[in-house]
Amino acid sequence: MLSLIPSSPQAQPTPQKAGPAFSLSQQNGVWWLIRPDGTRFFSLGVCCVNPGDSFLDYNPKNPGYAAWQHYPNAEAWADATLARLQTWGFTTIGGWSDYAALKRSKRMRMPYALVLHLGSTSGAPWFDMWDRKVIARMEEVAKSQILPVRDDPRLLGYYTDNEMGWWNAALFTMTLDQPPQSGQRQRLIKLLRATYRDDWNRLRKDFVPEGAQSFATLERKGKLYLRPGGDGVKPLKRFIGMVAARYYALVRQIVRKYDKRGLILGDRYQSFYYPEVARAARPYVDAISSNVNADWNDGTLARFYLATLYRLARKPIAVGEFYMAAMANRSGNKNSSSGFPVVQTQQERAANFRTTLETFVRTPYVVGADWFQFYDEPPHGRGDGEDYNMGLVDIHDCPYPELTATAAGLDLNRAHAQPSPPRPNVLGGVPRAPKAPLGHWKMREALQDWDHERGFVPPQSPVPLADLYLCWDEGAVYLGLYAMDPIEEGYYRDKKIPEEDRVEWTLQVGSKTPPIQIRLGAGRKPAVSCGSFDPGNVVCVDDNVRCVAAVRLPCALFGKQKLQAGDTIQLSTRLLTFARAYRMDWAGTYRLVE
């Protein structure tokens, strides 16, 4: 393969010691991690297994976990912590752990994975990834971290980064801000020239130029903003795919220069992903990774997220982090700074931890999941303000027995090996609606009470980015939508999402009624274009990454005064995501059942 790394006068690394390594294998349709001795396992890891605050860093006004308060030295802490984790059923040490301290313990037999931060420390993909200086910095970061661990038989592999986000608008803007000699900027202009056949007027239909009057000018300077209602987002999706392919190719070649054995586990998506990025990773990673936040506070997940990620990457999935917090905790955590799932009691927390973990274990292409994290965050928040009851132990080093006993009671390998039964869906009959189908309308609660299994509508799209659900009562049929759709104001000159570029959800009842078109997202109320349809029948909540909506279709639309079990309904639905980047369709005739 042609080298992507510029030649360097630096000496090549010393030859790596040969030895068995961890690997991945698909057996009877199920993906597994394989230990060097050949045994297979489903990995249950823990992030941030470290001694916490040092004596000098400890803040009594905002106390965090501090092992020095409870153990005479680091070795004693490591012995006790590893014994606990193994008793609780955990098999792997996750990111941001103190591997050096843990290795001092004779109990340290658990595999571990490093987060290298190759992109975030070098500026990739935000800086020019064809710049020798950027590449050299990536290599420097990789070399310094990989050489000390690469021959450790406990080394599972490497996450190349964590939650980079791959924000399209920021990447597009920062690339145009680069100087004319930037390889990344030159490739963007070349792509635009090819897309619009060197016709500046064609480009202007999709973009609003600033500081450039032609392609010749744009070669040297200038900015572009999306034109509302245009199709400019589509070439930008191709651009992010090209940049992502460059990133993944670079990190693979750099990692493999210093370690031929460790698994390359991807860059841990931020509980969302762009299809172009996941698809670009396919040739270069051994597994694709994502941090996964439960979509609802009960620990359940929308179906499309893992399924579509696997279809795009065609590689097994490693879950870098998953979460669950409770208001009743001993650390004083308020759980208020972000959007993680939160319940009231530790009993609920343990039950919902199990729900999320069992979803991963039952998914044949998920090979492991790491819990975030070993200890609770400080009661008044860590450096970025995050203040969650994340821990297996509190800040006083006392375990939460509800959670640890639940983890210890699971036979993950046995469960992962069992064939996954077919999941029910709406083709078996539309289930009854919950008591208040349009109630509890805020993120992580909206749609939670719906039957996500029997009410799930199979999509007609091969790589859906949303789930659709159906339910009914005597007066109406209800449609629920849960969509992943990053909304980015940075594409526009005025930094506002225009109405014509909001999410477009179109519903068709039967063949004789006019379609109902609904605009969603961008932090604004739903807008209904069908004058005869009451906008009060539509609810929506969004957070610029996800959009959750529901619509009530009164029984009169179906020619009924009252709906009852045995009735059939005909529906077709189309979803166009932000700026019409992606399309999803659902359609069929469905029978109402009790």
C-alpha positions in Angstrom: 0.0 0.0 0.0 1.2 3.5 -0.8 2.4 5.2 2.3 0.4 8.2 3.5 3.0 9.2 6.0 5.8 11.5 4.8 9.3 9.9 5.0 11.2 10.9 8.0 14.9 10.8 8.9 13.9 9.4 12.3 15.0 5.9 13.0 12.3 3.2 12.5 10.9 1.7 15.7 12.6 -1.4 17.0 11.1 -4.7 15.8 8.0 -5.7 17.7 8.2 -8.9 19.7 6.1 -11.6 18.2 3.2 -12.9 20.3 -0.4 -13.9 20.2 -2.9 -11.0 20.2 -6.5 -10.3 20.7 -8.6 -10.7 17.6 -12.2 -10.6 16.4 -14.1 -13.5 14.9 -17.7 -14.1 13.6 -19.0 -17.5 14.6 -22.4 -18.8 13.7 -23.5 -15.2 12.9 -22.2 -13.8 16.2 -19.2 -11.5 16.5 -16.8 -12.2 19.4 -13.6 -10.9 20.9 -11.0 -13.6 21.0 -8.3 -13.8 23.7 -4.7 -14.7 22.8 -5.4 -18.3 24.1 -8.3 -18.7 21.7 -11.2 -18.3 24.1 -14.0 -16.0 23.1 -15.7 -13.4 25.3 -18.1 -10.5 25.4 -16.3 -7.6 27.0 -17.8 -5.7 29.9 -15.4 -2.9 30.7 -15.2 0.1 33.0 -13.8 3.5 32.1 -11.8 5.8 34.4 -10.5 3.1 36.7 -8.0 5.4 38.4 -7.2 6.7 41.9 -9.1 10.0 41.3 -7.9 13.3 42.7 -4.4 13.5 44.1 -3.7 15.1 47.5 -2.7 18.3 45.8 -5.8 18.4 43.5 -8.3 17.5 46.1 -10.9 20.2 46.7 -12.9 19.8 50.0 -15.5 22.2 48.8 -16.2 20.0 45.8 -14.8 16.6 46.8 -14.2 14.0 44.3 -13.1 10.4 44.5 -9.6 10.2 46.1 -8.1 6.8 46.7 -5.4 8.2 49.0 -8.1 8.7 51.6 -8.8 5.0 51.7 -5.6 3.1 50.8 -2.0 3.3 52.0 -0.5 3.3 48.4 -1.4 2.9 44.8 -0.6 -0.9 44.8 -3.2 -1.5 47.6 -5.8 0.5 45.7 -5.1 -1.5 42.5 -5.3 -4.8 44.3 -8.6 -3.9 45.9 -10.1 -2.3 42.8 -9.2 -5.2 40.5 -10.6 -7.7 43.0 -13.8 -5.8 43.1 -14.2 -5.5 39.4 -13.6 -9.2 38.8 -16.1 -10.1 41.6 -18.6 -7.8 40.0 -18.3 -9.6 36.6 -16.3 -6.9 34.7 -13.7 -8.3 32.3 -11.9 -5.3 30.7 -10.3 -1.9 31.7 -11.6 0.9 29.6 -10.4 4.3 28.6 -8.8 7.0 30.9 -7.6 4.4 33.4 -4.4 4.4 35.4 -2.9 1.4 33.6 0.6 1.9 35.2 -0.9 1.7 38.7 -3.1 -1.3 37.8 -0.1 -3.2 36.3 1.7 -3.0 39.7 -0.9 -5.4 41.0 -0.5 -9.2 40.6 -4.3 -9.3 40.0 -4.0 -7.3 36.8 -4.9 -9.9 34.2 -7.7 -7.9 32.6 -7.3 -6.7 29.0 -7.3 -3.0 28.5 -7.8 -0.5 25.6 -6.2 3.0 25.2 -7.7 6.2 23.9 -4.9 7.7 21.7 -6.5 11.1 20.8 -4.6 11.1 17.6 -6.9 13.6 15.9 -7.8 15.8 18.8 -4.1 16.4 19.8 -3.0 17.2 16.2 -6.0 19.1 15.0 -7.2 16.5 12.6 -9.7 16.5 10.8 -10.1 20.3 11.4 -6.6 21.2 10.2 -5.1 20.1 6.8 -4.7 16.4 7.0 -2.4 16.6 3.9 0.0 18.8 5.9 3.2 17.1 6.9 3.2 18.9 10.2 -0.2 17.6 11.1 0.7 14.1 10.1 4.0 14.3 12.0 2.1 15.4 15.1 -0.3 12.5 14.8 2.7 10.1 14.5 4.5 11.7 17.5 1.4 11.2 19.7 1.0 7.6 18.5 4.6 6.6 19.0 4.8 8.0 22.5 1.8 6.0 23.7 2.1 2.8 21.7 5.7 1.8 22.2 5.5 1.4 26.0 2.5 -1.0 25.7 2.5 -2.7 22.4 4.1 -5.9 23.6 1.9 -6.2 26.7 -0.1 -9.4 26.3 -3.0 -7.7 28.1 -3.3 -5.0 25.5 -6.6 -5.3 23.6 -6.2 -2.4 21.2 -6.6 1.3 20.6 -9.4 3.8 20.2 -7.9 6.4 17.9 -10.0 9.3 19.3 -13.0 10.0 21.5 -16.2 11.9 20.5 -14.7 14.1 17.8 -18.2 14.7 16.6 -17.3 15.2 12.9 -19.4 18.4 12.8 -19.9 19.0 9.1 -20.5 22.8 9.2 -17.4 23.4 11.3 -15.3 21.2 9.2 -16.5 22.9 6.0 -15.9 26.4 7.4 -12.5 25.6 8.9 -11.4 24.0 5.6 -12.3 27.1 3.7 -10.4 29.2 6.2 -7.2 27.3 5.4 -4.6 28.9 3.1 -4.8 28.3 -0.7 -1.9 25.8 -0.5 -3.8 23.5 1.9 -4.3 20.1 0.5 -7.6 19.8 2.3 -8.9 23.1 0.9 -7.7 22.2 -2.6 -9.6 18.9 -2.5 -12.8 20.7 -1.4 -12.6 23.2 -4.3 -11.8 20.3 -6.7 -14.9 18.4 -5.5 -17.1 21.5 -5.9 -15.7 22.2 -9.4 -16.5 18.6 -10.4 -20.0 18.7 -8.8 -21.0 21.9 -10.6 -19.1 21.3 -13.8 -17.0 24.4 -13.4 -20.2 26.5 -13.6 -20.2 29.2 -11.0 -23.9 29.9 -11.6 -24.8 26.3 -10.8 -22.9 26.5 -7.5 -24.7 29.7 -6.7 -28.0 27.8 -6.8 -26.9 25.9 -3.7 -24.5 28.3 -2.0 -24.2 31.9 -1.1 -20.6 33.0 -1.8 -18.8 35.6 0.3 -15.5 37.2 -0.9 -15.4 35.1 -4.1 -16.9 35.8 -7.5 -15.7 32.7 -9.4 -14.1 29.4 -9.0 -10.8 31.1 -9.8 -11.3 33.5 -6.9 -12.4 30.7 -4.6 -9.1 28.9 -5.3 -7.4 31.8 -3.4 -10.0 33.0 -0.8 -13.6 33.3 0.1 -16.4 31.5 2.0 -19.5 29.6 1.0 -22.8 29.3 2.9 -25.7 27.0 2.2 -28.5 28.7 0.2 -31.9 27.9 1.9 -33.8 25.4 -0.1 -30.8 24.3 -2.2 -29.0 21.0 -2.4 -25.6 22.2 -1.3 -25.5 19.8 1.7 -25.1 16.8 -0.6 -21.6 17.6 -2.0 -20.6 18.6 1.6 -21.6 15.1 2.7 -19.3 13.7 0.0 -16.6 16.0 1.3 -16.9 14.8 4.9 -16.7 11.2 3.6 -13.5 12.0 1.7 -12.0 13.7 4.8 -13.0 10.8 7.0 -11.4 8.3 4.7 -8.2 10.3 4.9 -8.3 10.3 8.7 -9.0 6.6 9.0 -6.3 5.7 6.5 -3.8 7.9 8.3 -4.5 6.6 11.7 -4.4 3.0 10.6 -1.1 3.4 8.9 0.4 5.3 11.8 -0.8 2.8 14.4 0.4 -0.2 12.3 3.8 1.4 11.9 4.3 1.0 15.7 2.0 -1.9 16.5 1.2 -4.7 14.1 -1.1 -6.5 16.6 -3.4 -4.3 18.7 -6.9 -4.0 17.5 -7.9 -0.6 15.9 -11.3 0.2 17.5 -12.4 3.4 15.8 -13.0 6.8 17.3 -15.9 6.4 19.7 -18.8 8.4 18.1 -20.6 10.9 20.3 -23.9 8.9 20.6 -24.5 10.0 17.0 -22.8 9.5 13.7 -22.8 10.8 10.1 -23.4 7.9 7.7 -20.5 9.1 5.4 -18.0 9.0 8.3 -19.0 5.5 9.4 -18.9 4.2 5.8 -15.5 5.7 5.3 -14.1 3.9 8.3 -14.9 0.4 6.9 -11.5 -0.4 5.3 -9.4 0.9 8.1 -10.8 -0.3 11.5 -11.1 -3.7 13.0 -14.2 -2.6 14.9 -16.3 0.5 14.8 -17.0 2.2 18.1 -19.6 4.5 19.6 -20.4 5.9 23.0 -24.1 5.1 23.4 -26.5 7.1 25.5 -29.8 5.3 26.2 -32.6 7.0 24.2 -35.0 6.8 27.1 -34.5 6.9 30.9 -35.7 3.3 31.2 -32.4 2.2 29.4 -34.0 1.3 26.1 -32.6 2.2 22.7 -34.1 3.1 19.3 -33.6 0.2 16.9 -31.9 2.0 14.0 -28.8 3.2 15.9 -26.8 0.1 16.1 -28.3 -1.7 13.1 -27.6 1.2 10.7 -24.1 1.7 12.1 -23.3 -2.0 11.4 -24.8 -1.9 7.9 -22.6 1.2 7.1 -19.3 0.0 8.6 -19.7 -3.7 8.2 -17.5 -4.2 11.2 -18.4 -5.4 14.8 -19.3 -2.6 17.2 -17.5 -1.8 20.5 -19.5 0.4 22.8 -17.0 2.9 24.3 -19.3 4.2 27.1 -22.8 3.7 28.3 -24.5 5.5 31.3 -27.3 5.5 33.9 -27.6 7.8 36.9 -30.0 8.1 39.9 -31.1 11.1 41.9 -30.8 9.1 45.1 -27.0 8.8 45.5 -24.5 9.1 48.3 -22.1 11.6 46.5 -24.6 14.4 46.3 -24.8 14.4 42.5 -27.5 16.6 41.1 -27.3 15.0 37.6 -28.1 18.4 36.0 -25.5 19.4 33.6 -26.1 17.3 30.5 -28.5 14.9 28.8 -27.7 11.5 30.3 -30.5 9.1 31.4 -31.6 9.7 35.0 -34.0 7.8 37.3 -35.0 8.3 40.9 -33.6 5.3 42.8 -30.6 3.0 42.7 -32.9 0.0 42.2 -34.2 1.6 39.0 -30.7 2.5 38.0 -29.6 -1.1 38.3 -32.6 -2.4 36.4 -32.1 0.0 33.6 -28.3 -0.7 33.5 -29.3 -4.3 32.9 -31.8 -3.3 30.2 -29.2 -1.4 28.2 -26.5 -4.0 28.7 -28.8 -6.8 27.7 -29.6 -4.9 24.5 -25.9 -4.9 23.6 -25.4 -8.6 24.6 -28.4 -9.7 22.5 -27.1 -7.8 19.4 -24.9 -10.3 17.5 -22.6 -7.7 16.1 -21.8 -5.9 19.4 -18.6 -7.4 21.0 -18.4 -5.4 24.2 -19.5 -2.4 26.2 -17.7 -0.2 28.7 -19.6 1.3 31.7 -18.9 5.0 32.4 -17.4 5.1 35.0 -15.7 3.5 38.1 -16.6 6.3 40.6 -19.2 9.2 40.8 -18.3 12.6 39.6 -17.8 15.4 42.1 -21.1 16.7 43.6 -20.6 20.2 42.1 -19.3 18.9 38.8 -16.0 18.1 37.3 -14.0 20.6 35.3 -16.6 20.9 32.5 -19.5 21.0 35.0 -20.7 17.4 34.5 -22.1 16.2 37.9 -23.5 12.7 37.4 -24.0 9.7 39.6 -22.0 7.6 37.1 -20.1 5.3 39.5 -20.0 1.7 40.6 -18.7 3.4 43.8 -19.5 6.7 45.3 -16.9 9.5 46.0 -16.3 7.8 49.4 -15.3 4.5 47.7 -18.5 2.7 48.8 -20.0 0.5 46.1 -23.6 0.7 45.0 -24.7 -2.9 45.7 -27.8 -2.7 43.5 -25.7 -2.1 40.4 -22.7 -4.2 41.2 -24.9 -7.2 42.1 -26.8 -6.9 38.9 -23.6 -6.9 36.9 -22.2 -9.9 38.8 -25.4 -11.8 38.2 -25.2 -11.8 34.3 -23.7 -14.6 32.3 -22.8 -12.4 29.3 -20.9 -15.0 27.2 -23.8 -17.5 27.5 -26.4 -14.8 26.6 -24.3 -13.5 23.7 -24.0 -17.0 22.2 -27.7 -17.7 22.2 -29.6 -17.0 18.9 -31.5 -13.7 19.0 -35.2 -14.3 18.6 -37.0 -12.3 16.0 -38.2 -8.9 17.4 -41.9 -8.2 17.0 -43.1 -5.3 15.0 -46.3 -3.6 13.9 -46.9 -6.2 11.1 -48.3 -8.4 13.9 -50.9 -5.7 14.7 -50.9 -2.1 15.9 -50.8 -2.1 19.8 -53.0 0.0 22.0 -51.7 3.5 22.9 -50.5 4.2 26.5 -52.6 6.3 28.8 -51.1 9.7 27.6 -49.4 9.1 24.2 -48.5 12.8 23.8 -47.6 13.3 27.5 -44.2 13.6 29.2 -42.9 15.6 26.2 -39.3 16.2 26.9 -36.1 14.5 25.8 -35.6 10.9 27.2 -39.2 10.8 28.3 -41.1 11.5 25.1 -42.4 8.2 23.6 -41.0 6.2 26.5 -44.3 4.7 27.4 -45.0 3.6 23.9 -44.6 -0.1 22.9 -41.3 0.2 21.0 -41.4 -3.5 20.0 -44.9 -4.3 18.8 -45.4 -0.8 17.6 -42.2 -0.6 15.5 -42.8 0.1 11.8 -40.2 -1.7 9.6 -38.6 0.9 7.3 -38.4 0.7 3.6 -35.0 2.5 3.6 -31.9 0.3 3.8 -30.0 2.5 6.2 -32.6 4.3 8.3 -31.7 7.1 10.7 -35.0 7.1 12.5 -37.5 4.7 14.1 -41.3 5.0 13.5 -43.9 3.7 16.0 -47.7 3.2 15.8 -50.4 2.9 18.4 -54.1 3.6 18.7 -57.1 4.3 20.9 -60.8 4.6 20.0 -60.4 8.2 18.9 -57.1 8.3 17.0 -54.1 6.6 15.5 -50.7 7.9 16.8 -47.4 8.0 15.0 -44.2 8.5 16.9 -40.9 9.4 15.4 -37.4 9.2 16.9 -34.8 10.5 14.5 -31.0 11.1 14.6 -30.4 14.3 12.7 -27.6 16.8 13.6 -28.8 20.4 12.9 -25.9 22.8 12.2 -26.5 26.6 12.1 -22.9 27.2 11.0 -23.8 26.3 7.4 -25.7 29.6 7.1 -24.5 33.2 6.9 -27.0 34.4 9.6 -26.4 31.3 11.7 -30.2 30.5 11.6 -31.9 27.4 10.2 -34.3 28.5 7.5 -37.8 27.1 7.6 -37.4 25.3 4.2 -34.4 23.4 5.5 -36.0 22.1 8.7 -36.9 18.4 9.0 -39.9 17.6 6.7 -42.3 14.8 7.8 -45.0 14.0 5.3 -48.0 11.7 6.2 -50.5 10.3 3.8 -53.6 8.6 5.2 -55.2 6.3 2.6 -55.2 7.6 -1.0 -58.0 10.2 -0.9 -57.0 12.6 1.9 -54.5 15.4 1.2 -51.0 14.8 2.6 -50.0 16.3 5.9 -46.6 18.0 5.8 -45.0 18.9 9.1 -41.8 20.9 9.7 -39.8 19.9 12.8 -36.7 20.6 14.7 -34.2 23.6 15.0 -35.6 24.4 18.4 -38.9 25.7 17.0 -42.5 24.6 17.2 -43.9 22.1 14.6 -45.3 23.8 11.6 -48.2 22.1 9.7 -48.9 23.0 6.0 -52.2 21.2 5.7 -54.8 23.9 6.6 -57.5 21.4 7.7 -55.2 19.6 10.1 -55.0 21.0 13.7 -51.4 21.8 14.6 -52.4 20.9 18.2 -52.2 17.2 17.1 -48.4 17.5 16.7 -45.7 17.6 19.4 -42.0 17.7 19.1 -38.8 18.0 21.1 -35.2 18.2 19.7 -31.7 18.9 20.9 -30.0 19.6 17.6 -28.8 16.0 17.4 -32.1 14.1 17.8 -35.7 15.0 17.0 -38.6 13.2 18.7 -42.1 13.9 17.5 -45.6 12.4 17.5 -48.8 13.2 15.6 -52.4 12.3 16.5 -54.5 11.3 13.5 -58.2 11.5 14.5 -60.3 8.6 13.5 -62.3 10.8 11.1 -59.3 10.8 8.8 -59.8 7.1 8.4 -63.6 7.5 7.8 -64.5 6.2 11.2 -66.5 7.6 14.1 -64.6 5.2 16.4 -61.7 2.9 16.0 -61.8 -0.7 17.3 -59.6 -3.8 17.2 -59.8 -5.5 13.8 -59.9 -2.3 11.8 -57.2 -1.7 9.2 -55.5 1.5 8.3 -53.4 2.5 5.4 -50.5 4.9 6.0 -47.4 6.1 4.1 -44.8 8.3 5.7 -41.7 10.1 4.3 -39.0 11.8 6.3 -36.5 14.3 4.8 -33.8 15.2 7.3 -32.2 18.6 7.8 -31.5 20.3 4.4 -32.9 17.1 2.7 -29.6 15.2 3.2 -31.3 11.8 3.8 -34.7 10.3 3.0 -36.6 7.6 4.8 -39.9 5.9 3.9 -42.5 3.8 5.7 -45.7 2.5 4.1 -48.3 -0.2 4.6 -51.7 -1.4 5.6 -51.9 -2.2 9.3 -54.4 -4.0 11.5 -55.4 -2.6 15.0 -55.2 -5.2 17.8 -55.9 -5.3 21.5 
